[in-house]
Amino acid sequence: DAGITQSPRHKVTETGTPVTLRCHQTENHRYMYWYRQDPGHGLRLIHYSYGVKDTDKGEVSDGYSVSRSKTEDFLLTLESATSSQTSVYFCAISESSGTTDTQYFGPGTRLTVL
Amino acid sequence: GQNIDQPTEMTATEGAIVQINCTYQTSGFNGLFWYQQHAGEAPTFLSYNVLDGLEEKGRFSSFLSRSKGYSYLLLKELQMKDSASYLCAVRDPTGGFKTIFGAGTRLFVKA
């Protein structure tokens, strides 16, 4: 258990409303990631963070923003939700040392935009 | 461009051995991961290869050939609980500390 939680776990919202998903870790890892997973596409990186206030875009960042004001929290915001953002969202943290590397995932948030 | 290919689906019999292949073309390479994901759950880490060769971990082994852009995951003594999706992913250090995932291979284990 890498100590990652996501909230909420499920959310249904309407098109045009703002939505914020939270990822919380207890392991003090530097790297945190937000992915979305859709059938046929696998996991796609939305944004990632390499430290407090240090973030960068992934391959599907349009329509999303992130913030990391504390090491343990990484927030993903959909400014104005659209139906195409209906997906399962996973947060992940990364642990790397020498020749070992791994990435642990949170339990996921299932978001439905009507 | 960035591309990771793996078969969409495979079926195997309980007790048998199955090999899931993965080929990749990425801008950079700093290791290859395999993850297992059961339906409705988060991916869980299986293996990480950064050097060529075979890494064995119980019933699961992972192989890497960097010169060929190729990896495989070998599952031995298959059990029904091994029915899941298996995700191949490459750590690409160019442009940030990112991981690129393939679409996954759904493995069905039948009795």
gemmi code that builds the backbone of each chain (N, CA, C; Angstrom):
import gemmi

chains = {
    "A": [
        ("ASP", (0.852, -1.186, 0.000), (0.000, 0.000, 0.000), (0.898, 1.250, 0.000)),
        ("ALA", (0.820, 2.061, -1.069), (1.677, 3.223, -1.189), (1.056, 4.461, -0.576)),
        ("GLY", (-0.038, 4.347, 0.114), (-0.621, 5.484, 0.815), (-1.171, 6.550, -0.093)),
        ("ILE", (-1.898, 6.159, -1.133), (-2.504, 7.126, -2.043), (-4.013, 7.015, -1.941)),
        ("THR", (-4.663, 8.152, -1.750), (-6.121, 8.188, -1.754), (-6.592, 9.210, -2.768)),
        ("GLN", (-7.780, 8.968, -3.290), (-8.395, 9.892, -4.237), (-9.799, 10.217, -3.754)),
        ("SER", (-10.196, 11.470, -3.958), (-11.558, 11.851, -3.612), (-12.093, 12.855, -4.617)),
        ("PRO", (-13.377, 12.757, -4.966), (-14.264, 11.667, -4.606), (-13.941, 10.400, -5.381)),
        ("ARG", (-14.546, 9.291, -5.043), (-14.347, 8.050, -5.791), (-15.310, 7.966, -6.979)),
        ("HIS", (-16.460, 8.587, -6.825), (-17.435, 8.644, -7.910), (-18.048, 10.030, -7.940)),
        ("LYS", (-18.289, 10.522, -9.159), (-18.959, 11.831, -9.262), (-19.728, 11.894, -10.563)),
        ("VAL", (-20.931, 12.417, -10.462), (-21.751, 12.703, -11.637), (-21.993, 14.203, -11.642)),
        ("THR", (-21.723, 14.820, -12.766), (-21.874, 16.271, -12.854), (-22.489, 16.634, -14.202)),
        ("GLU", (-22.789, 17.900, -14.359), (-23.393, 18.350, -15.609), (-22.387, 19.132, -16.458)),
        ("THR", (-22.608, 19.091, -17.747), (-21.757, 19.837, -18.676), (-21.687, 21.305, -18.280)),
        ("GLY", (-20.460, 21.835, -18.290), (-20.257, 23.244, -18.001), (-19.916, 23.560, -16.556)),
        ("THR", (-20.046, 22.582, -15.685), (-19.726, 22.843, -14.277), (-18.252, 22.559, -14.001)),
        ("PRO", (-17.656, 23.279, -13.037), (-16.266, 22.985, -12.663), (-16.212, 21.778, -11.726)),
        ("VAL", (-15.148, 21.003, -11.864), (-14.969, 19.817, -11.042), (-13.518, 19.761, -10.580)),
        ("THR", (-13.311, 19.444, -9.297), (-11.952, 19.261, -8.787), (-11.819, 17.888, -8.169)),
        ("LEU", (-10.797, 17.177, -8.612), (-10.467, 15.866, -8.054), (-9.197, 16.004, -7.226)),
        ("ARG", (-9.178, 15.275, -6.109), (-8.041, 15.403, -5.199), (-7.278, 14.092, -5.096)),
        ("CYS", (-5.971, 14.209, -5.078), (-5.098, 13.072, -4.838), (-4.240, 13.405, -3.628)),
        ("HIS", (-4.199, 12.475, -2.676), (-3.440, 12.694, -1.450), (-2.495, 11.520, -1.214)),
        ("GLN", (-1.235, 11.822, -0.915), (-0.267, 10.765, -0.624), (0.345, 10.993, 0.747)),
        ("THR", (0.747, 9.901, 1.374), (1.341, 9.991, 2.705), (2.822, 9.613, 2.677)),
        ("GLU", (3.381, 9.397, 1.466), (4.730, 8.859, 1.352), (5.794, 9.911, 1.039)),
        ("ASN", (5.396, 11.152, 0.838), (6.346, 12.235, 0.592), (7.122, 12.072, -0.716)),
        ("HIS", (6.475, 11.464, -1.727), (7.136, 11.291, -3.012), (7.118, 12.587, -3.807)),
        ("ARG", (8.170, 12.786, -4.581), (8.314, 14.021, -5.344), (7.380, 14.073, -6.558)),
        ("TYR", (7.300, 12.948, -7.284), (6.555, 12.939, -8.538), (5.119, 12.457, -8.330)),
        ("MET", (4.195, 13.200, -8.896), (2.788, 12.802, -8.884), (2.217, 13.026, -10.268)),
        ("TYR", (1.232, 12.193, -10.628), (0.696, 12.179, -11.986), (-0.825, 12.067, -11.950)),
        ("TRP", (-1.446, 12.633, -12.967), (-2.864, 12.389, -13.225), (-3.003, 11.754, -14.607)),
        ("TYR", (-3.728, 10.621, -14.638), (-4.027, 9.922, -15.879), (-5.533, 9.801, -16.038)),
        ("ARG", (-5.951, 9.626, -17.278), (-7.308, 9.179, -17.533), (-7.245, 7.873, -18.304)),
        ("GLN", (-8.241, 7.032, -18.069), (-8.276, 5.736, -18.735), (-9.612, 5.553, -19.412)),
        ("ASP", (-9.555, 5.320, -20.706), (-10.752, 5.128, -21.523), (-10.600, 3.852, -22.330)),
        ("PRO", (-11.687, 3.151, -22.599), (-11.605, 1.918, -23.388), (-10.893, 2.136, -24.715)),
        ("GLY", (-9.937, 1.264, -25.016), (-9.225, 1.352, -26.285), (-8.061, 2.319, -26.304)),
        ("HIS", (-7.925, 3.118, -25.244), (-6.844, 4.115, -25.218), (-5.800, 3.839, -24.155)),
        ("GLY", (-6.085, 2.977, -23.244), (-5.143, 2.772, -22.162), (-5.067, 3.994, -21.265)),
        ("LEU", (-4.001, 4.093, -20.521), (-3.782, 5.214, -19.612), (-3.090, 6.340, -20.358)),
        ("ARG", (-3.660, 7.544, -20.263), (-3.055, 8.699, -20.918), (-2.756, 9.778, -19.884)),
        ("LEU", (-1.567, 10.331, -19.965), (-1.110, 11.315, -18.987), (-1.753, 12.666, -19.250)),
        ("ILE", (-2.321, 13.252, -18.200), (-2.964, 14.561, -18.311), (-1.976, 15.649, -17.889)),
        ("HIS", (-1.525, 15.573, -16.652), (-0.529, 16.488, -16.104), (0.321, 15.707, -15.114)),
        ("TYR", (1.493, 16.231, -14.827), (2.286, 15.646, -13.766), (3.009, 16.750, -13.001)),
        ("SER", (3.513, 16.377, -11.836), (4.204, 17.338, -10.978), (5.517, 16.733, -10.508)),
        ("TYR", (6.550, 17.555, -10.494), (7.856, 17.098, -10.026), (8.292, 17.848, -8.773)),
        ("GLY", (7.348, 18.493, -8.119), (7.614, 19.156, -6.854), (6.518, 20.167, -6.569)),
        ("VAL", (6.571, 20.738, -5.365), (5.574, 21.749, -5.000), (5.646, 22.910, -5.983)),
        ("LYS", (4.501, 23.249, -6.542), (4.328, 24.333, -7.514), (5.013, 24.058, -8.855)),
        ("ASP", (5.559, 22.863, -9.044), (6.204, 22.504, -10.312), (5.354, 21.471, -11.029)),
        ("THR", (4.728, 21.909, -12.137), (3.877, 20.992, -12.891), (4.154, 21.133, -14.383)),
        ("ASP", (3.723, 20.132, -15.129), (3.913, 20.176, -16.579), (2.794, 19.389, -17.239)),
        ("LYS", (2.589, 19.671, -18.527), (1.504, 19.045, -19.259), (1.882, 17.660, -19.757)),
        ("GLY", (0.849, 16.813, -19.857), (0.994, 15.521, -20.498), (0.402, 15.567, -21.895)),
        ("GLU", (0.030, 14.398, -22.405), (-0.428, 14.325, -23.792), (-1.871, 14.756, -24.000)),
        ("VAL", (-2.693, 14.799, -22.946), (-4.108, 15.158, -23.098), (-4.493, 16.215, -22.070)),
        ("SER", (-3.783, 17.328, -22.044), (-3.949, 18.328, -20.993), (-5.037, 19.371, -21.288)),
        ("ASP", (-5.514, 19.461, -22.522), (-6.508, 20.490, -22.851), (-7.774, 20.302, -22.029)),
        ("GLY", (-8.233, 21.409, -21.408), (-9.449, 21.362, -20.603), (-9.199, 21.014, -19.147)),
        ("TYR", (-7.945, 20.777, -18.790), (-7.573, 20.422, -17.426), (-6.509, 21.375, -16.889)),
        ("SER", (-6.559, 21.616, -15.584), (-5.484, 22.329, -14.916), (-5.174, 21.601, -13.619)),
        ("VAL", (-3.986, 21.846, -13.080), (-3.568, 21.183, -11.853), (-2.927, 22.187, -10.917)),
        ("SER", (-2.867, 21.790, -9.645), (-2.141, 22.588, -8.673), (-1.546, 21.670, -7.622)),
        ("ARG", (-0.382, 22.077, -7.133), (0.280, 21.324, -6.065), (0.922, 22.336, -5.122)),
        ("SER", (0.190, 22.660, -4.054), (0.666, 23.637, -3.082), (1.360, 22.956, -1.905)),
        ("LYS", (1.147, 21.652, -1.763), (1.805, 20.868, -0.726), (2.305, 19.567, -1.340)),
        ("THR", (3.353, 19.004, -0.792), (3.901, 17.762, -1.325), (2.847, 16.676, -1.413)),
        ("GLU", (1.983, 16.608, -0.406), (1.067, 15.478, -0.314), (-0.190, 15.587, -1.170)),
        ("ASP", (-0.497, 16.765, -1.691), (-1.757, 16.935, -2.422), (-1.525, 17.405, -3.853)),
        ("PHE", (-2.252, 16.764, -4.782), (-2.180, 17.127, -6.196), (-3.616, 17.196, -6.696)),
        ("LEU", (-4.047, 18.383, -7.090), (-5.430, 18.598, -7.477), (-5.558, 18.696, -8.994)),
        ("LEU", (-6.605, 18.073, -9.510), (-6.922, 18.149, -10.941), (-8.251, 18.859, -11.081)),
        ("THR", (-8.287, 19.933, -11.886), (-9.514, 20.705, -12.078), (-9.956, 20.685, -13.531)),
        ("LEU", (-11.228, 20.376, -13.716), (-11.868, 20.532, -15.013), (-12.616, 21.853, -14.937)),
        ("GLU", (-12.150, 22.860, -15.645), (-12.698, 24.208, -15.512), (-14.170, 24.260, -15.902)),
        ("SER", (-14.513, 23.546, -16.973), (-15.892, 23.506, -17.468), (-16.087, 22.125, -18.094)),
        ("ALA", (-16.632, 21.226, -17.311), (-16.672, 19.814, -17.717), (-17.456, 19.602, -19.015)),
        ("THR", (-16.951, 18.688, -19.829), (-17.635, 18.307, -21.067), (-17.851, 16.792, -21.055)),
        ("SER", (-18.761, 16.325, -21.885), (-19.074, 14.892, -21.902), (-17.861, 14.056, -22.307)),
        ("SER", (-16.956, 14.634, -23.083), (-15.747, 13.906, -23.495), (-14.776, 13.679, -22.333)),
        ("GLN", (-15.029, 14.325, -21.222), (-14.194, 14.134, -20.044), (-14.761, 13.069, -19.102)),
        ("THR", (-15.843, 12.444, -19.508), (-16.318, 11.263, -18.786), (-15.254, 10.181, -18.905)),
        ("SER", (-14.757, 9.712, -17.759), (-13.632, 8.793, -17.785), (-13.363, 8.296, -16.364)),
        ("VAL", (-12.385, 7.405, -16.252), (-11.855, 7.029, -14.946), (-10.507, 7.725, -14.806)),
        ("TYR", (-10.344, 8.442, -13.699), (-9.130, 9.213, -13.470), (-8.307, 8.550, -12.381)),
        ("PHE", (-7.034, 8.326, -12.701), (-6.112, 7.738, -11.742), (-5.003, 8.719, -11.407)),
        ("CYS", (-4.712, 8.802, -10.139), (-3.544, 9.520, -9.666), (-2.446, 8.488, -9.430)),
        ("ALA", (-1.203, 8.899, -9.601), (-0.090, 7.990, -9.344), (1.056, 8.757, -8.724)),
        ("ILE", (1.869, 8.032, -7.958), (3.099, 8.599, -7.436), (4.250, 7.745, -7.916)),
        ("SER", (5.422, 8.342, -7.959), (6.574, 7.647, -8.500), (7.692, 7.598, -7.482)),
        ("GLU", (8.312, 6.436, -7.439), (9.429, 6.238, -6.540), (10.584, 5.686, -7.352)),
        ("SER", (11.694, 6.383, -7.348), (12.826, 5.959, -8.163), (14.108, 6.073, -7.363)),
        ("SER", (14.945, 5.016, -7.445), (16.233, 5.087, -6.777), (17.195, 4.155, -7.503)),
        ("GLY", (18.255, 4.679, -8.056), (19.230, 3.864, -8.758), (18.623, 3.154, -9.942)),
        ("THR", (18.681, 1.816, -9.940), (18.158, 1.049, -11.061), (16.741, 0.552, -10.802)),
        ("THR", (16.135, 0.998, -9.723), (14.760, 0.576, -9.472), (13.830, 1.759, -9.667)),
        ("ASP", (12.645, 1.447, -10.107), (11.647, 2.487, -10.357), (10.285, 1.823, -10.310)),
        ("THR", (9.336, 2.520, -9.776), (7.974, 2.008, -9.839), (7.004, 3.164, -9.740)),
        ("GLN", (5.800, 2.886, -10.017), (4.754, 3.893, -9.979), (3.537, 3.245, -9.338)),
        ("TYR", (3.037, 3.859, -8.291), (1.883, 3.334, -7.581), (0.664, 4.181, -7.911)),
        ("PHE", (-0.449, 3.484, -8.087), (-1.685, 4.166, -8.478), (-2.672, 4.243, -7.326)),
        ("GLY", (-3.421, 5.340, -7.315), (-4.546, 5.458, -6.406), (-5.702, 4.612, -6.901)),
        ("PRO", (-6.797, 4.556, -6.125), (-7.919, 3.668, -6.457), (-8.764, 4.141, -7.626)),
        ("GLY", (-8.604, 5.396, -8.053), (-9.346, 5.908, -9.198), (-10.599, 6.675, -8.807)),
        ("THR", (-10.985, 7.589, -9.701), (-12.236, 8.345, -9.573), (-13.017, 8.167, -10.862)),
        ("ARG", (-14.247, 7.673, -10.735), (-15.092, 7.512, -11.913), (-15.943, 8.762, -12.061)),
        ("LEU", (-15.698, 9.518, -13.134), (-16.407, 10.779, -13.381), (-17.335, 10.635, -14.570)),
        ("THR", (-18.574, 11.019, -14.370), (-19.562, 11.028, -15.451), (-20.054, 12.451, -15.651)),
        ("VAL", (-19.940, 12.931, -16.874), (-20.408, 14.278, -17.211), (-21.628, 14.139, -18.119)),
        ("LEU", (-22.761, 14.611, -17.618), (-24.014, 14.460, -18.377), (-24.292, 15.652, -19.280)),
    ],
    "B": [
        ("GLY", (7.832, 9.317, -33.311), (6.709, 9.420, -32.409), (6.793, 8.407, -31.292)),
        ("GLN", (5.808, 8.440, -30.441), (5.754, 7.529, -29.304), (4.740, 6.437, -29.616)),
        ("ASN", (5.142, 5.188, -29.514), (4.234, 4.104, -29.816), (4.582, 2.878, -28.997)),
        ("ILE", (3.578, 2.310, -28.372), (3.749, 1.061, -27.642), (2.672, 0.098, -28.107)),
        ("ASP", (3.076, -1.069, -28.595), (2.136, -2.038, -29.157), (2.136, -3.326, -28.350)),
        ("GLN", (0.945, -3.815, -28.073), (0.764, -5.117, -27.427), (-0.540, -5.688, -27.933)),
        ("PRO", (-0.668, -7.025, -27.915), (-1.909, -7.620, -28.429), (-3.098, -7.176, -27.599)),
        ("THR", (-4.253, -7.098, -28.232), (-5.450, -6.629, -27.554), (-5.976, -7.664, -26.577)),
        ("GLU", (-6.034, -8.919, -27.005), (-6.576, -9.978, -26.165), (-5.789, -11.266, -26.352)),
        ("MET", (-5.760, -12.077, -25.289), (-5.181, -13.412, -25.354), (-6.016, -14.323, -24.467)),
        ("THR", (-6.029, -15.590, -24.836), (-6.716, -16.597, -24.029), (-5.754, -17.740, -23.755)),
        ("ALA", (-5.760, -18.229, -22.532), (-4.879, -19.331, -22.164), (-5.615, -20.221, -21.159)),
        ("THR", (-5.060, -21.400, -20.944), (-5.692, -22.394, -20.075), (-5.037, -22.416, -18.709)),
        ("GLU", (-5.841, -22.632, -17.712), (-5.345, -22.743, -16.337), (-4.210, -23.759, -16.268)),
        ("GLY", (-3.117, -23.376, -15.571), (-1.971, -24.251, -15.429), (-0.927, -24.104, -16.521)),
        ("ALA", (-1.272, -23.440, -17.599), (-0.362, -23.286, -18.738), (0.564, -22.085, -18.542)),
        ("ILE", (1.376, -21.832, -19.582), (2.271, -20.677, -19.615), (1.809, -19.750, -20.744)),
        ("VAL", (1.856, -18.448, -20.497), (1.492, -17.495, -21.546), (2.538, -16.389, -21.605)),
        ("GLN", (2.808, -15.942, -22.822), (3.771, -14.855, -23.035), (3.064, -13.679, -23.692)),
        ("ILE", (3.138, -12.530, -23.072), (2.520, -11.315, -23.602), (3.637, -10.405, -24.107)),
        ("ASN", (3.600, -10.085, -25.390), (4.660, -9.296, -26.008), (4.344, -7.805, -26.029)),
        ("CYS", (5.396, -7.019, -26.055), (5.263, -5.564, -26.113), (6.415, -5.017, -26.945)),
        ("THR", (6.100, -4.208, -27.942), (7.145, -3.519, -28.693), (6.943, -2.021, -28.522)),
        ("TYR", (8.042, -1.285, -28.519), (7.929, 0.145, -28.257), (8.857, 0.955, -29.149)),
        ("GLN", (8.390, 2.166, -29.439), (9.218, 3.160, -30.135), (8.979, 4.465, -29.396)),
        ("THR", (9.973, 4.938, -28.671), (9.834, 6.168, -27.901), (11.044, 7.061, -28.125)),
        ("SER", (10.889, 8.342, -27.799), (11.984, 9.293, -28.003), (13.171, 8.949, -27.108)),
        ("GLY", (12.870, 8.533, -25.907), (13.914, 8.158, -24.974), (13.495, 6.909, -24.228)),
        ("PHE", (14.401, 6.346, -23.478), (14.081, 5.130, -22.729), (14.825, 5.146, -21.410)),
        ("ASN", (14.060, 4.931, -20.341), (14.683, 4.827, -19.025), (13.993, 3.747, -18.211)),
        ("GLY", (13.588, 2.682, -18.896), (12.993, 1.562, -18.187), (11.626, 1.197, -18.713)),
        ("LEU", (11.256, -0.060, -18.532), (9.963, -0.565, -18.992), (9.246, -1.240, -17.842)),
        ("PHE", (7.965, -0.938, -17.714), (7.142, -1.478, -16.637), (6.104, -2.454, -17.189)),
        ("TRP", (5.723, -3.374, -16.346), (4.515, -4.174, -16.566), (3.612, -4.004, -15.358)),
        ("TYR", (2.321, -3.809, -15.650), (1.314, -3.669, -14.614), (0.191, -4.675, -14.880)),
        ("GLN", (-0.445, -5.074, -13.800), (-1.653, -5.898, -13.887), (-2.835, -5.046, -13.459)),
        ("GLN", (-3.927, -5.154, -14.178), (-5.117, -4.396, -13.807), (-6.351, -5.279, -13.939)),
        ("HIS", (-6.975, -5.562, -12.800), (-8.259, -6.263, -12.817), (-9.360, -5.272, -13.112)),
        ("ALA", (-10.438, -5.775, -13.702), (-11.547, -4.924, -14.113), (-12.062, -4.091, -12.939)),
        ("GLY", (-12.182, -2.796, -13.158), (-12.716, -1.907, -12.138), (-11.742, -1.533, -11.041)),
        ("GLU", (-10.482, -1.937, -11.186), (-9.487, -1.647, -10.158), (-8.331, -0.834, -10.731)),
        ("ALA", (-7.454, -0.371, -9.850), (-6.269, 0.372, -10.267), (-5.184, -0.593, -10.748)),
        ("PRO", (-4.301, -0.130, -11.632), (-3.156, -0.960, -12.012), (-2.255, -1.221, -10.807)),
        ("THR", (-1.692, -2.421, -10.774), (-0.722, -2.742, -9.734), (0.596, -3.135, -10.388)),
        ("PHE", (1.673, -2.705, -9.791), (3.016, -2.891, -10.332), (3.411, -4.358, -10.327)),
        ("LEU", (3.948, -4.848, -11.455), (4.473, -6.205, -11.533), (5.994, -6.215, -11.651)),
        ("SER", (6.532, -5.416, -12.597), (7.967, -5.510, -12.832), (8.491, -4.242, -13.474)),
        ("TYR", (9.800, -4.082, -13.356), (10.506, -2.964, -13.973), (11.822, -3.492, -14.516)),
        ("ASN", (12.067, -3.267, -15.822), (13.329, -3.666, -16.445), (13.996, -2.433, -17.021)),
        ("VAL", (15.261, -2.243, -16.687), (16.009, -1.140, -17.282), (17.217, -1.672, -18.051)),
        ("LEU", (17.668, -2.882, -17.700), (18.772, -3.527, -18.402), (18.252, -4.722, -19.185)),
        ("ASP", (18.978, -5.104, -20.239), (18.586, -6.255, -21.048), (18.614, -7.524, -20.219)),
        ("GLY", (17.681, -8.411, -20.535), (17.690, -9.708, -19.874), (16.374, -10.020, -19.218)),
        ("LEU", (16.399, -11.104, -18.474), (15.200, -11.653, -17.844), (15.208, -11.378, -16.347)),
        ("GLU", (14.088, -10.874, -15.855), (13.884, -10.674, -14.418), (12.785, -11.622, -13.980)),
        ("GLU", (13.085, -12.463, -12.990), (12.096, -13.441, -12.541), (11.601, -13.077, -11.152)),
        ("LYS", (10.284, -13.195, -10.995), (9.675, -12.868, -9.706), (8.517, -13.834, -9.507)),
        ("GLY", (8.806, -14.966, -8.888), (7.760, -15.957, -8.663), (7.242, -16.524, -9.970)),
        ("ARG", (5.937, -16.498, -10.158), (5.336, -17.052, -11.382), (5.476, -16.098, -12.569)),
        ("PHE", (5.883, -14.861, -12.286), (5.956, -13.848, -13.340), (7.423, -13.555, -13.678)),
        ("SER", (7.722, -13.434, -14.975), (9.051, -13.033, -15.436), (8.879, -11.966, -16.503)),
        ("SER", (9.838, -11.057, -16.592), (9.787, -10.039, -17.632), (11.146, -9.957, -18.308)),
        ("PHE", (11.086, -9.822, -19.628), (12.300, -9.791, -20.444), (12.375, -8.478, -21.197)),
        ("LEU", (13.585, -7.978, -21.386), (13.791, -6.735, -22.128), (14.958, -6.872, -23.105)),
        ("SER", (14.732, -6.372, -24.335), (15.809, -6.179, -25.301), (15.717, -4.742, -25.798)),
        ("ARG", (16.614, -3.900, -25.321), (16.566, -2.489, -25.689), (16.902, -2.275, -27.159)),
        ("SER", (17.821, -3.061, -27.706), (18.207, -2.890, -29.107), (17.047, -3.212, -30.043)),
        ("LYS", (16.164, -4.102, -29.639), (15.014, -4.477, -30.462), (13.746, -3.723, -30.072)),
        ("GLY", (13.791, -2.944, -29.015), (12.574, -2.259, -28.566), (11.484, -3.258, -28.233)),
        ("TYR", (11.837, -4.271, -27.457), (10.946, -5.417, -27.260), (11.004, -5.896, -25.813)),
        ("SER", (9.840, -6.273, -25.312), (9.739, -6.863, -23.992), (8.652, -7.926, -24.014)),
        ("TYR", (8.728, -8.853, -23.096), (7.608, -9.755, -22.879), (7.425, -10.022, -21.399)),
        ("LEU", (6.197, -10.340, -21.055), (5.829, -10.774, -19.712), (5.433, -12.243, -19.808)),
        ("LEU", (6.048, -13.065, -18.985), (5.788, -14.505, -18.995), (5.064, -14.880, -17.712)),
        ("LEU", (3.912, -15.490, -17.852), (3.157, -15.934, -16.694), (3.119, -17.469, -16.701)),
        ("LYS", (3.592, -18.069, -15.629), (3.633, -19.525, -15.528), (2.536, -20.011, -14.591)),
        ("GLU", (2.206, -21.299, -14.745), (1.224, -21.946, -13.860), (-0.014, -21.062, -13.703)),
        ("LEU", (-0.599, -20.726, -14.821), (-1.708, -19.791, -14.832), (-2.825, -20.186, -13.876)),
        ("GLN", (-3.373, -19.186, -13.224), (-4.511, -19.372, -12.328), (-5.667, -18.508, -12.825)),
        ("MET", (-6.864, -18.871, -12.414), (-8.039, -18.118, -12.863), (-7.913, -16.645, -12.465)),
        ("LYS", (-7.315, -16.377, -11.307), (-7.197, -14.997, -10.844), (-6.246, -14.161, -11.701)),
        ("ASP", (-5.502, -14.810, -12.594), (-4.619, -14.061, -13.503), (-5.382, -13.421, -14.658)),
        ("SER", (-6.657, -13.736, -14.766), (-7.490, -13.077, -15.782), (-7.548, -11.588, -15.448)),
        ("ALA", (-6.988, -10.771, -16.333), (-6.854, -9.333, -16.077), (-6.280, -8.690, -17.328)),
        ("SER", (-6.142, -7.371, -17.283), (-5.405, -6.671, -18.336), (-3.972, -6.475, -17.883)),
        ("TYR", (-3.045, -6.584, -18.833), (-1.631, -6.404, -18.544), (-1.122, -5.228, -19.379)),
        ("LEU", (-0.592, -4.244, -18.674), (-0.194, -2.990, -19.300), (1.320, -2.909, -19.400)),
        ("CYS", (1.792, -2.603, -20.590), (3.212, -2.350, -20.831), (3.401, -0.839, -20.851)),
        ("ALA", (4.450, -0.343, -20.214), (4.663, 1.101, -20.155), (6.155, 1.399, -20.186)),
        ("VAL", (6.505, 2.503, -20.832), (7.911, 2.899, -20.961), (8.142, 4.231, -20.270)),
        ("ARG", (9.198, 4.298, -19.481), (9.616, 5.559, -18.867), (10.440, 6.321, -19.902)),
        ("ASP", (9.941, 7.501, -20.262), (10.622, 8.329, -21.258), (11.109, 9.600, -20.582)),
        ("PRO", (12.393, 9.748, -20.406), (12.915, 10.915, -19.699), (12.976, 12.182, -20.535)),
        ("THR", (12.743, 12.096, -21.847), (12.806, 13.290, -22.680), (11.579, 14.153, -22.413)),
        ("GLY", (11.789, 15.443, -22.145), (10.669, 16.348, -21.928), (9.967, 16.135, -20.603)),
        ("GLY", (10.627, 15.504, -19.683), (10.001, 15.309, -18.373), (10.008, 13.866, -17.941)),
        ("PHE", (9.692, 13.631, -16.712), (9.771, 12.281, -16.143), (8.430, 11.589, -16.360)),
        ("LYS", (8.194, 11.143, -17.609), (6.890, 10.629, -17.983), (6.922, 9.136, -18.213)),
        ("THR", (5.740, 8.538, -18.093), (5.557, 7.133, -18.446), (4.498, 7.047, -19.526)),
        ("ILE", (4.802, 6.310, -20.591), (3.872, 6.144, -21.707), (3.347, 4.718, -21.671)),
        ("PHE", (2.015, 4.587, -21.720), (1.387, 3.282, -21.584), (0.885, 2.758, -22.921)),
        ("GLY", (0.979, 1.441, -23.095), (0.277, 0.787, -24.172), (-1.190, 0.631, -23.790)),
        ("ALA", (-2.001, 0.184, -24.753), (-3.449, 0.076, -24.515), (-3.798, -1.127, -23.638)),
        ("GLY", (-2.860, -2.036, -23.429), (-3.112, -3.175, -22.558), (-3.525, -4.429, -23.299)),
        ("THR", (-3.239, -5.571, -22.699), (-3.634, -6.881, -23.232), (-4.581, -7.524, -22.237)),
        ("ARG", (-5.778, -7.850, -22.696), (-6.733, -8.552, -21.825), (-6.472, -10.041, -21.913)),
        ("LEU", (-6.152, -10.625, -20.785), (-5.886, -12.064, -20.716), (-7.072, -12.773, -20.089)),
        ("PHE", (-7.573, -13.773, -20.793), (-8.650, -14.614, -20.274), (-8.056, -15.981, -19.967)),
        ("VAL", (-8.196, -16.428, -18.732), (-7.736, -17.749, -18.333), (-8.965, -18.638, -18.195)),
        ("LYS", (-8.960, -19.746, -18.953), (-10.106, -20.650, -18.926), (-9.726, -21.957, -18.241)),
        ("ALA", (-10.732, -22.588, -17.668), (-10.502, -23.851, -16.947), (-10.210, -24.992, -17.906)),
    ],
}
model = gemmi.Model(1)
for chain_id, residues in chains.items():
    chain = gemmi.Chain(chain_id)
    for i, (resn, *xyz) in enumerate(residues, 1):
        res = gemmi.Residue()
        res.name, res.seqid = resn, gemmi.SeqId(i, " ")
        for name, pos in zip(("N", "CA", "C"), xyz):
            atom = gemmi.Atom()
            atom.name, atom.element = name, gemmi.Element(name[0])
            atom.pos, atom.b_iso = gemmi.Position(*pos), 0.0
            res.add_atom(atom)
        chain.add_residue(res)
    model.add_chain(chain)
structure = gemmi.Structure()
structure.add_model(model)
structure.setup_entities()
